[in-house]
Amino acid sequence: MRIFDAVKRANRPGPAEHSITLRVACAGAVVTGIAACRAEGELSWNVAGGSIALVVVGMVLAYRTRERPLPWIKPILALSAVAAFIWFFRQLTGQTLYDVSTVEDPLAVLFVWVQVAHAFDVPARRDLAFSLAGSASLMAVAAAQAIDLTFGFYVVVWLACGLAGLVAMWSSASEGGRLRPRGVIATLSAVVVTGTVVLALLPAPHVAGKIDFPSAAGSGTQLPDPGGLAGDAKVAQLAKAGTPAGATRVGGFLGFSNRLDTALRGGLGATVVMRVRADRPSYWIGETFDRWDGANWSVTPTPHSPQRLNENSPFILPGPAPIAGPTQTDLQTFYIVQPSPNLVFHADDAHEVWFPTHDLFVSDDDSIVSPIGLGPGAIYTVQSYVDTPSPDQLRSAPSADAVPASIDERDTKIPHPYPRAEALAESVTARDGNTYDKVESLIAWIAKHTRYSTDIPPLAPGQDTVDEFLFGNRTGFCEQISTALAVMLRSIGIPAREAVGYVPGPYNPITDLYDVQASDAHAWVQVWFPGYGWQSFDPTAVVPLANPSPGATLVHDATGALKRLPWIPIGIVVTTASVLTVGARWRRRRPRTWADKAARSIEAAGRRAGRRRRPDETLTEYATAIDELAGDPSGTWRALAGVVEASAYGGRHPMPGDDRQILASMRALRDELPRPGVLVGVGGIRRAGALGRRRSSPPTRGTDGNPSTDGDG
Amino acid sequence: MTGRAGRGDPVGVTARTRRLVRPVRPAVPLVSCAGVLVAWGLVAHNSGAGWVQAVGDALGGVLAVGLVAPALVAARARIGIVESPGDGTAGLPVELVATSNTRLRVRPVDPPGPDAFVGPHRAPSVTRQRAGAVGAAEGDIGRANTEWITLVPRRRGVHDHVVVEVASASPFGLLWWRKTVVVGLPRSLHIGPRLGRPLPLPGGREDTAGGGVLDATVAVGEPRGVRPYRPGDHRRFVHWPATAHSGELMVREMEGPTAEPVTLEVHLPADADAAEQVAERAMATVVELVDRGASVLLVTTEDGGPRTGTVGDRRSAGRRLARAVADPGAPPSP
C-alpha cells in the first residue's frame, strides 16, 4: 500500500501552471520537432500540418482549462495513445526491415501522435516538462536522417525554445525569478562550451547493426540500357566551365562515362554531389579504363561483362576472398545529392552492396553499375574489405612474368611506342629490382619534375597527352599525371590502368559525413601485383601546386567557406533574435501603469525644456523646476505631479477618461515649453485650467475680422 | 531548534551552519538525466548518425549546465535582512524584509518559518515601491529585489541573527542546491511568550479601617482628559475630534494606578518546555494586572543576573520575559 500511495502521490496533478511563456516555448519546441521530421521526409505535409495545428489548439485548450481540467480528456487521450501504438506495430509487422528508415518513419508518426494527444492535457508544469522532453525525441528521430548542415536551423530553433522553456519553468517555480542579461549570456555560453567539449571528446558515431544500412532509390529512373553507363548526355554535368584565364573548352569533367577524354579542360565547382558516411577516408572508385589511344581512355569490351547480379539487396559481389583472411571492413553509405552517373562508387575490395533494386551489374574491372539513374535522394551502402598489403609485401610479390595473360594483354598495351617515355621510365627505375619500387621511383620523379594545375593549354589535335605532359609543359592535373604514370609503367611492361572516382571531401564533424564535391573527382593509377591484385597509387597527391600562393589559397578557402555558410537560416535566426530582443526591451521599458506613463510624460517635458531629472529628485521637485523654467508661478506641472504621485502612492487614481485628458494636457503643455535657445513669446505658456480639463476652443475671429483675443490665459 | 531565551550566539549552539552548497534530493534528477544521456548516446553512437550525436551533445550541455549551475549560483548568493521588527510573540508570524543578489528560495530554520522567495523577479504587484520613486529610474518600477520572509518562532527568546536555508535552481530549475547561512538582523528581535493561563489574582482592596469610608474606586484606565501628544504616546490614544478641533495632535489621558505595585517574581526552571509554560503564565498574569491598572514590578533572572523593573505594557513585559533565563535556584518544573 505504501508503494501504491507513493505512486498515487507521484501522479497527483500538480498546481495549475499560469506561465504563458512556458507554454509558448513548449509548443514551439514540439512544433519545431514536427517541422524537422517533415523536413527529413519522415512525415507527409498533411500529417505535419495537421499535427502542428492540433498541438496549438491543444495547448490553448489546456491553458484555458488549467484550473479545472476536463474530466473526459484523459480517457480519450489514453485510448488515442493505445491506438497509436497498435498502428505502429501493425506498420512494422509483415514488413521486411531494409534499414533504419523503415522503422524511423512510423516511429516519427507515433511520436507526433503522442505529442499531439499530450498537448491537450498539460495543466501543470510537470506536464509541460514532459512535452519539452518529448520534443527531444522528435528531434532525435529527425536527426537520424539528417545528412547536411541545414538541419542545424531546426536544432538552433529547438534549442532556443527548449532553453526559453526551461528558464520559464524555473521562473515559475521561483515565483517570478528572472535572469539578468549577463546571466543569459553566461548560460548560453556555458551550454555552447559544454556541448562543444562533449562533441569534441566523444568518438565519432559508428554504424553498428545491419538494420542501419540504408538504401533508397531517390529520384532515379530505370535506364533503357541495363548495365550501360549513362554519363554522357543523359545526366547533368558535374562541373562548371573553366575560368576565362585558362584556355577552356565548353563542358567539364565527363570522366564518369564510357571514355575519359584527357584533352578536355575545365574547372570543377564546389557543388556537393554526394555525402558519404565511412569508417575511414578512402578513394571511392567508380570505374577503371584499360585502353589508351593517346588522348582518351576507354574500356575494352569483354564478352561476359557486365555480370548481372539478380539476387536482391544486399548483393554479394563476386571476387576473391581477402588475401590475409578475415580482416577489417569499411562500411560506406553514399547519399546522392546531385544527379550522378549510374556508377556505384566504393572503396577498393567491395564485398557487399545494399542497393534499392532487384539487380546490379558488375564489370570485369569490378566496376559496379546501377540499373537506375542515381538522382537526389538515392542512398546505397557498400561494405569493403580493408585489405591493403604493406610495401614489403608488395616488394616481395612475384615478378611481372607471373601476370595473367588477360591482364598482360590488356593492361600493358600502348597505342604506339613511346620511346622517350620508355627511356625515361627505364632510366628512372634502373636501380629498382621490383615493381613496387619502380612505381615509387616514377612517382617521385613526377613529383620532382612536374607541377599541378588545372589551368593548362588545350591539347592540339593529334597531340599526345603523355608526350606533351612529360616533355612539354610538365604541368597538368590528375588525368595527365596519372596517365603519364600509367603509360610509363606500361612502357616497361608493368600492367597499369586508369581509375576514376572521388576522393573524400571535407569531413563534417557534426553530420559525420564527407561532403564530396564535384572538384573531388579524381583520377589515379592501379598497378597489378601478382598475388595481390590491383593496388592503387596516386601520383597527383605528391605533385606540388604550380605557382603556389598561400595568401590566394587562404582567401580562396575563406571565400569558399563563407559561401558554404547557410546564410538564409543564419539571417532568419539573427533577424528573429534581433526582433525578439528589441521587442523584449521595448516591453520591459514600456510604462506599466498610468502613473508611469504620466511620470515619463513629465520627464519628457523637462528634457524638452533642457532640464533632465536627477536620480535623487522626486517627481514633485522636478515638476517645480519645470514650472520655474516655464515661468509659471501657478505651479501647473507641480499640480500634475501631485496627481501622479497620489495615484502611485495614495491609490487615488483619476477617473477613466480623466487620465487620458491629463496625459493630453501634459502633451499640450509640453509643446509650449520653451526650448533651450528658443524665445518664449509674450504671455508665456497657456495654463491648463482645471486639472485634467482644458478648454480647447479653436481660434476664432472677432467681428472685426481679426483673430479673437479671447484666449485661455 | 529553539530561539534561545536570553541573548545567545545561535552559531554553533542552536544550528550547525553549513556554508557548503549541497543538492536537494538529487537522486531523481541525476538518474533521469544520466539515463537519458546514456540511452541517447547508445542510439547515437550505434546509428552512425552524426546529427543525433550532435543534438545529444547539445542536450548534454543543457543538462550539465542545469545540474551544476545552480550550485555556483547558490554558492555566490548573498542575502541580507534590511528591516525587522523589534518585538514578536511566540507562535505568531514575524515578517522580515530581505534582499538578495539573485532569486532564492529562503526557508527560515531558526526561528522556523514557511518558504519564501527573495530576489529579482518579474511581478511588480508583490513589491514595495520606494517612496518618491515614481519613474525615478527608468524601468525600475517592479524590479525591487526586496521581499518578505516570515518567521514563526516557537519559543520566546532574543534573536540577533536568523538561520536560513537558501536554495537556487537557476537557470533551468532542474536541480535545487542549498546552503545554510546565518543572517544578522538590523536590530534585536525579542520574541515574547504566548499568553497562557494567568495566576489566580486576588479581588479589590478591602477597607479594614471601618468608619464607613467608602473608597472612591478610581477607574484606572478610564479617560481623564486630553492633552497634547508627547513622543512615546501610543497611537491608539489619539483623540481625533480634539485633534481636528485644536489643529494639533491630542491624546487621551488615562487614570493611572494609585495602588502599590504588584511584585511578580518569575523563576524559570531549567527545562525549556517547563520554562516556556512558566513564562506564558507570567505573561498572562502581567497582562491581566496591567489591564486592571495595577503597576507590576517584574523580577526575573537574565544573563547578567537578577533584574527587577516595572513593566507598564505588554511590549515591555514581553521583552523582559524574552530575555529571562532559567533561575539556578528554581525547581526543575513548576
Interface residues (C-beta under 8 A of the other chain):
Chain A: V100 A133 A136 M139 A140 A143 A144 Q145 A146 I147 F151 V155 L159 G162 L163 L166 V167 M169 W170 S171 A173 S174 E175 G176 G177 R178 L179 R180 G183 T187 A190 V191 V192 V193 T194 G195 T196 V198 L199 L202 P203 A204 P205 H206 V207 A208 G209 D212 R277 T333 N508 P509 I510 T511 D512 L513 R588 R589 R592 T593 A595 D596 A599 R600 I602 E603 R613 P615 E617 T618 L619 V644 E645 A648 Y649
Chain B: V36 W40 G41 V43 A44 H45 N46 S47 G48 A49 G50 W51 V52 Q53 A54 V55 G56 D57 A58 L59 G60 G61 V62 A64 V65 G66 A69 R103 R105 F117 G119 P120 H121 R122 A123 P124 V126 Q129 A131 G132 V134 G135 A136 A137 E138 G139 I141 G142 A169 S170 P171 F172 G173 L174
